Amino acid sequence: ASLIRKEVQSLEQLEVGNAISSSNDARVDIIKKATYKISRLSEDISSITQSILDREDRLLVPAVAVLVPSGEQKSFNNKVLRNLGIFESRCHLVAMHDAVHDKAFGNAREKALFKEQIPSVARMMIGRWRNSLYNPKVGVLDEIDAKKSP
């Protein structure tokens, strides 16, 4: 992350310096190039993030499920939800719902635990929260992935 931050800062300094000493058409071209470079950096961040999430799903989540008793997991999840605040906790619940219902990684036991541990009102609101909170926040990443796919 700090490498990408340094790249954006150096890009910003270079492009601003060039834009000041350039004609209007050259400025437009510089802005287009800078926008493209930032777009590429965003795609790189998205790719790295997706890779990290994939590794967590494949390696960390199954290990935690085996090693950490479900009572401790429930306690931890409750602490996370309390500390996140309303908006973030709702997005987190949507993501948890998706994870336990995922065809590749979810299973009947996780679905049952989700149903048991998450109040019914919250479960009923997941579809609404997905549309109003989660998709606007996370949908940007899906759009980037869709642009990268042939």
Disulfide bonds with the S-S distance in Angstrom:
none
